[in-house]
Amino acid sequence: MRQISLREFRTRGSKVLEAVPQGETILLSGQQGPAYFLVPVLGDVAMEDRELRRAMAKVSLRESWLHAKVSGMDQMNDEEIEQEIKRVRRAHKRRTTS
């Protein structure tokens, strides 16, 4: 995978893409670190879509784990988790029936 700065991509986008071997994924990075993936679509689009969705799910899962750790929810036991699920479902039900 090739890593390219967002600045370089903005100023020389087409030249940058021409320099990347066909089929290679590009990681665009900004001043704060990695920002975007450019994933080529080749051959079986359905398979490419699945892999992209899998990568996005992994990112979302990592964010959820970080949120749980920051909020202390990663220390909950099974009973506390069940209580939280019930609480959220009740709140959701109240919003949808109102």
N, C-alpha and C positions, 0 to 999 in steps of 0.2 A: 504494500500500500504506500502510495506516495503522499507526503504531507506538503501542503502549499499554504502560504499565508493568504488571508482574505484580501489584504491590500494588493498582493501580486495578482490574485485572481480577478479582482475588480479592474485593475489597469491593463492586464494582458490576458484576459480570459481565454480567447480562442487560441492564442499561441501556447498557453499553458496546457490546454486540452490536447493540442496536437503533439506535444512532447511526451504525453503519457502513453505508455503501451496500451493497445486496444484491450479492453476488458478489465483493466486495473482500477480498483477503487481509489478515490482521492479523499483525503482528510483535509478539510479546510480549517485552518486555525487562526484565531484572532489573538489579541493581546492578553485575553483571559484564558487562553488555552484552546483545545479542540472545540470547534463550533458546529461543523456540518460534515456529512459524508456525501460525496457524489458517487453514486453507484451506477455503473453502466448497465443498460438493459440489453442483454444479448440472448439469443436463442429462446429458451422457455421463459416467457415473461411471468408465468404463474410461479415458477420456482424462484425467480429473482424477487418477486413480490413477497413470497413467504420468508425468504432470508432477510429482506429489509424489515418486514414486520417483526421478525424474531429479534433483530438488533434493536429496534425501537422498544420492544417489550423489555429487553434487558436494561436499557437506559431507564425506563420508567420504574422498573423494579428496584434498581439501585437508588433512585430518588426516593422511593417509598421507604426503603430501609433506612436511608439517612434521616428522613422525616420522623420515622418511628424512634430512632435513636435519640434525636434531638428532643422529642417530646416525651421520652421515657416509656413509650409504648412497647419498646422491644423487651421490657422487663416484665410484661404482663403474663400471668398464668392463664391456663385454658378457661377457667371460670370467669376471670375478668374479661377475657376476649369475648366470650359468649354474651356477657352482660353489655359490653360495648356494642356488639352487633345488634342486640335487641333494642338498645336505646336509639341507635341510628335508624333502624327500621321503623320504630314508632314515630320518630320525628319525620321521617320521609312520608309515612302514611298520612300523618296529620297535614303535611303540606299538600299532598295530592288530593286529599278529600275536601280541603277547604276551598 
